[in-house]
Amino acid sequence: MPEKAFQDYYPDQWSHCYGCGRLNEQGLQIKSYWDEETGETYSIYHPRPHHIAIPGYVYGGLIASLVDCHGTGSAAAAAYQAAGRRMDDGGPPIRFVTGSLHIDYLKPTPLGPALDLRGVIREVKGRKVIVDITLSVEGEITARGEVVAVQVPDHWSLITGEKEQDELR
Amino acid sequence: MPEKAFQDYYPDQWSHCYGCGRLNEQGLQIKSYWDEETGETYSIYHPRPHHIAIPGYVYGGLIASLVDCHGTGSAAAAAYQAAGRRMDDGGPPIRFVTGSLHIDYLKPTPLGPALDLRGVIREVKGRKVIVDITLSVEGEITARGEVVAVQVPDHWSLITGEKEQDELR
């Protein structure tokens, strides 16, 4: 596993996210990486006992959260790649928010083993990136997700004014 | 607000859910009710400071979780209603799991005020219920969701064997 995840390159003001922020101590701290062999992205998450739906199975909202943050993280990594940039090049940060999220729950996801997320970058077009994601447990796919991620304006800073919000709408 | 929420009628073995289980102390404890005037369902949730995306805004995975559990709860209430039953009639429990979940994030959701979810039962057909959900903050809709909920087999008990799992696939 590489030393730093996509999310570890986010600037501090983007690192409070409950799903993937390294500065959110109560959050899920989702970490995503490139699989250099396949060109896919991946993330491995170990659910906690309270992440339960019915006894024995993972809560669907946790799955949605994992897909969401793995999706926006993958979108950022893909956008850097498309721009010929490295995530640690010190240039203006490229960050994405979720425009839409879709999950198909194919079967119950057993609670206990690690959850394996794989992301395929389907499309990078302008400021939009679409990522297809599967969630597997011990080799069996239990859910499929799609994230349509939208790049935030370059000047969308920590102190977000009404004008800047409008640009995200 | 009525005394008991839809989720408070769930049998104990269905009440551990991280999103809406009354027995999950670390969970979100989402509560859903009928609005008798409009025939819609509603839920009000007060996000905590760590439910953050970027500073000032609500985490999208929390929104997905709220839509998910408000959707399956609304589906259960609608199925009881369609069957001419009361949720507290002591008969076989009617419970739903999420088949698919879709969220459109229309604009950033401010973190602080209460989140208002409204559900409209679009379709009750066989063992499937489709619920359309809006999430608003102080009267402004910031996200729209759709939950396709699937009723679990009557005998799908606490101890779920491989055979019963197959029926959910």
Interface residues (C-beta under 8 A of the other chain):
Chain A: Q13 W14 H16 C17 Y18 G19 G21 N24 E25 Q26 G27 L28 H50 H51 I52 A53 I54 P55 G56 Y57 Y59 G60 G61 L62 A64 S65 L66 D68 C69 V97 T98 G99 S100 L101 H102 I103 D104 Y105 L106 K107 P108 L158 T160 Q165 L168 R169
Chain B: Q13 W14 H16 C17 Y18 G19 G21 N24 E25 Q26 G27 L28 H50 H51 I52 A53 I54 P55 G56 Y57 Y59 G60 G61 L62 A64 S65 L66 D68 C69 V97 T98 G99 S100 L101 H102 I103 D104 Y105 L106 K107 P108 L158 T160 Q165 L168 R169
